[in-house]
Amino acid sequence: MPKKKLIGTVTSTKMKDTVTVQIMMTKKDPLYGKFIKKSKKFHAHDEGNLCNLGDTVEIEECPPISKTKKYKVINIVKKSVISEKNIETPESVENPGGES
């Protein structure tokens, strides 16, 4: 049986070597025919802590690593804009009212 692969967004990186990935699914209601959005969160093993908050990642099923980790991160599909920004603080703060 092939291993299950899913694509989702990283919602938490607070644990060591673990990320929480949220998978969004759409399912058609059998009676009314409307599409319903469902989401589920999985814990995935991230070797080396390469993922950041907001990244889109691909995870794959693997043998259980811990009680809740049954997936591992295969690759990062898309880096988030938040993780790419380097927020730098200026060394000297200028007066907003002009020179004094």
N, C-alpha and C positions, 0 to 999 in steps of 0.2 A: 504494500500500500504506500503511495507517495506521501511525502511529508507535506503538511498544510503550510502554505505561505500566505501571509496577510500584510497589507500596507496600512499604516496608521501614523498618527501624530504623537510625538513625545509630549506628555503632560507633566512629568515629574522626573527629576534627576537627583533627588535628595539622598538616595541610597548608594552605597559603594557597589560598583559593577552591576547595577540594576537600573533599568529605566521603566517607567510606566507608559504604556502605549495605548492610546484610545483608537479603537477601530469603529468607523461609522459604516452602518449597513442600511440599505433601503430594502423594504419588503412590501409587496403588494397585498393589501387586505383582500381576503378571498370573497367577502360579501359585498363590500362597497367599491372595491377597485381602486381606492386611494393608496398612494405610496406613503409608507410610514417609515420615518427615520429611527433607527435604533443604534445605540452605541454600547460598546463593551470595552473594559479596560483589562489589559494583560500586563504581567510583569515579565520583562525580557532581560536576558543576560547581555550586558554591554561590556565586552572585554576592553579594558583600557579607558573607559569613560569618554568615548569619542563623541557621543550624542549630546546635543544641547536642547534646551527647552524650545519647542515649536518645530523641530526638525521632522521631516517626513521620512520614515524608515520602513524597511521591509524586514519582517520577522518570520522565523521558520520554527516549526515544531521540532523539539529535541527531547531526549530522555530527561526526566526531572532532575533539575540542579538543586532545588530546595523545595520547601513545602508549596510555595506559590509560583516558582519560576519553572515553566515548562516550554518556554520559547527563547530563542537567541536572536540577536540582531545580525542580519546578513549584510546589509549595506545601507548607507544613507542615501535616499533617493534625492532629497532636496534639503539644503541647509536653510534655516530660517533667517529672516532679515535681522531679527533681534540678536542672534548669536554672532552675526558677521560684523555688527557695529562695534567699533572700538570707541567707547566713550572716554574722552580725555578731559581732564580738568585743566583749565588754564593756570599757568604758574603765577601770573600776576593779574589781579583783578583791577580793571580800569574804572575810573569814576564815571557813573552814568550822566552826571550833570555837566561834564566838560572838564577842562583842565583847572586845577586849583593850585 
